[in-house]
Amino acid sequence: MEIIYHLTFKKNRVLFRKSKPYRTDSLDSEGFIHCSPKDKVRSSAAKFFKKEKEILLIYIDQSKVRSEIIWEDSNNDNFLFPHIYGELNFEAVIEIAEISRDENGIFVFPDGF
């Protein structure tokens, strides 16, 4: 099983329901849902969630995603990121973890991450 990760605002937890596929604003504005490989999750959290105290880390089984996934160099820095071109079906979600900052303002990830 190859896992990819999606970071989102804590308030979006309600959007992960078994009865409806998950959508993000980026799906409407850019045509895809942003995801990251494991080695880029921490830097993505720090870069894109600067003002957030808590966020969600969504673990996704890439093989169960029904929409097309394309690995792209979206920042022109030779790093490939998985983009989901369509809605995310709930069956592909393995886990949802809440991530918060420590006393130094650094996001603390689950043990073993």
WOTADA-V788743 format. One record per residue. PSI is psi in degrees with one decimal (* if undefined). OMEGA is omega as a letter, one per 20 degrees, with the letter a starting at -180 (* if undefined). Layout:
PSI_OMEGA ; PSI_OMEGA
//
This chain:
124.7_r ; 122.1_a ; 135.7_r ; 166.4_a ; 144.7_r ; 131.4_r ; 139.2_r ; 170.1_r ; 146.6_a ; -35.7_a ; -19.2_a ; 0.2_r ; -36.3_a ; -17.9_a ; -13.2_r ; 88.1_a ; 145.8_a ; -24.4_a ; -15.3_a ; 143.1_r ; 155.1_a ; 136.1_r ; 152.7_r ; 165.9_r ; -34.7_a ; -27.0_r ; -39.4_r ; -40.3_a ; -33.8_a ; -14.1_r ; 3.6_a ; 164.9_r ; 125.2_r ; 134.0_r ; 173.3_a ; 150.4_r ; 163.5_a ; -40.1_a ; -4.7_r ; -0.4_a ; -47.5_a ; -45.6_a ; -34.8_r ; -40.9_r ; -45.8_a ; -36.8_a ; -42.9_a ; -7.1_a ; 43.5_a ; -35.6_a ; -6.4_a ; 138.4_r ; -30.7_r ; 142.0_r ; 173.8_r ; 140.8_r ; 116.0_a ; 121.5_r ; 126.9_a ; 127.5_r ; 106.9_a ; -34.0_a ; -16.8_a ; -3.1_r ; 126.3_a ; -30.4_r ; 161.5_a ; 137.1_r ; 126.6_r ; 128.4_r ; 119.5_a ; 152.9_r ; 84.5_a ; -15.7_a ; 6.3_a ; 39.8_r ; 15.9_r ; 17.6_r ; 129.2_a ; 135.4_r ; 140.4_r ; 130.3_r ; 129.7_r ; 113.4_a ; 73.5_r ; -174.6_a ; 156.0_r ; 116.8_r ; 140.3_a ; -30.4_a ; -21.8_a ; -13.2_a ; 119.7_a ; -42.8_a ; 151.4_r ; 117.4_a ; 138.4_r ; 130.2_a ; 130.1_r ; 169.1_a ; 150.4_r ; -173.2_a ; -16.1_r ; 2.6_r ; 12.0_a ; 135.2_r ; 134.2_r ; 120.7_a ; 160.8_a ; 152.2_r ; 138.4_r ; -0.7_a ; *_*
//
